[in-house]
């Protein structure tokens, strides 16, 4: 009997929907007040910086994703770029190793944010009640994702409609009830921009906005399940980024015109407060319920995409074999789904939201984002560009800008989180060496002596 394999069933609409619901999530609703607190009246600039980095980095993901549309995303990209038999094994292993920690952290961050907004509808007064809510969210996600990919694609589009409906309602409310002007440029105009962009406040605000844009590459994790991936992957990435950028900027502008940034920066339920000011308490409760739907939809896409990464590595013989198992009838990596979901459940009970957001970025930047950008240059040098389905414009400028900005963001996370990210890498190197020694692979392979 033939072994089950991943099926290419997701088209452009479904791929874009899964990307966008991954990107929105709870992020903009919990980070919006934080960004206003850091940036004051210049808060829109931080969202433009996040969008700019996403667009530049999206060129890297598009070129790699179109050329290598397989399950696992960065796992495959890193392995191919640095050499499948030597350093590529280490880099791809480190990425999968980090995924076992950072993917559950992403899941936990959304579940914790979900519990925070749930507290607007049902007061959670005891310390354990928010944890009960966040844990229940993760368990429900696992149940919903335990099914065929084509069913998930349809469900993803339905959730996407809910995301667009909520954002459209909020933006319309701001457009029709403006009370305060919002400036796109800092006081002093263009001449003041460099000082604002290079400030410490921008560094802290950018961490929050970049977190809210993450997910534009989710389609690359699902590369083995995308129809016509050479065209669909780049298009879905840029449609996602441009669409979410417009929604985020309009949402922030709308909130800022109704609620002064000084007041908005102190709100735990900024969307609820915003809608209550315009339409009253009943509408605020309805808006909060929609925020919860959006947060849940995002986590749905997050766990779906990340569950394919350990599977791809294990199926390639580079990770624990148990992760390579596909469900015998539904053809999805159920072991990977259950383990990542289970760890996410534990993390949702242990951590606080602000710490989780910064830890997620600090852990991922060096191996995934910087490592992948350098890897693209290595691939171009080794293989050329003749066979590339998608070629980024102005190469290598976008790659160099992406590397510089990602390193600046890493520095902005601060010594504590920089050290935590480096610690995970060092531990991963140790585990890789033990794993390779057990398998007798590089750098421990035995060389045959000449006769």
Buried (B, 14 or more C-beta within 10 A) or exposed (E): EEEBEBBBBBBBBBBBBBBBBBBBBBBBBBBBBBBBBBBBBBBBBBBBBBBBBBBBBBBBBBBBBBBBBBBBBBBBBBBBBBBBEEBBBBBBBBBBBBBBBBBBBBBBBBBBBBBBBBBBBEEBEEEEBBBEBBBBBBBBBBEBBBBBBEEBBEBBBEBBEBBBEBBEBBBEBBEEBEEEEBEEBBEEEEEEBEEBBEBEBBBBBBBBBBBBBBBBBBBBBBBBBBBEBBBBBBBBBBBBBBBBBEBBBBBBBBBBBBBBBEBBBEBEBBBBBBBBBBBEEEBBBBBBBBBBBBBBBBBBBBBBBBBBBBBBBBBBEBBBEEBBBBBEEEBBBBBBBBBBBBBBBEBBBEBEBBBBBBBBBBBBBBBBBBBBBBBBBBBBEEEEEEEBBBBBEEBEEBBEBBBEBBBBBBEBBBEEBBEBBBEBBEBBBEEBBEBBEEEEBBEEEEEEEEE
